[in-house]
Amino acid sequence: MKHQDMRRRIAHAAARMLAEDGSLDYGSAKRKAARQLGAPDSGNLPDNQQIEEALRSYQAIYQTDETRAQLTLLRQTAIEYMEQLVDFDPHLTGSVLNGTAGPHADINLQLFTDHQKDVEFLLMRLPAAYQAGEYRTSDTPGRIYPRFMIDDPRARVDLVVYPAAELRNMKRLQADGSPRRLRLPQVRTLI
């Protein structure tokens, strides 16, 4: 019982940090919250689903109008980029998809194509600046994928490019049964 109470407290403290700051990821926020609450051992850390539930609660109480407006802007921006990247089978993921995006959230898009160089050629023609990098997945150590960060003034857009065949092997649902990613037609229905 004591551990469950501490997990709940850590989840809510981490959710507050994520909602107010936005520069942390779930893992960093829960470790920082645990340190602040005097529970640095990992046995008390909540899972990401508990953090997400606490974040939804926090936003519903303290940031309802602000969150709704920001989420609409982020989803509209995501749709614009997905339309431009339609040849690369774009999928929306992350906080913009699940509805927990705050004022500092990135738009996370996964692209699935066997023509990865064509993605960068398209980005060169867009008006927003971008940086190229790499994404290393924790699911399959050693796998590296091209990553592009677009500096859009509305929100940073984070693109990770996967080979087309990888989509079949990726999990479709979150632990709570919600989708991990959506294609453009489904994203349009979120607005």
Protein Blocks (a to p, Z undefined) as FASTA:
>chain_A
ZZmmmmmmmmmmmmmmmmmnopacfklmmmmmmmmnopabfklpccfklmmmmmmmmmmm
mmmmmmmmmmmmmmmmmmmmmmmmmmnopadehjllnopacfkbccddddddfblmlmmm
mmmmpmbdcdddddddfklghiacdddddddfkbccddddddfklmmmpcfbdfkopafb
dcfklmmmmZZ
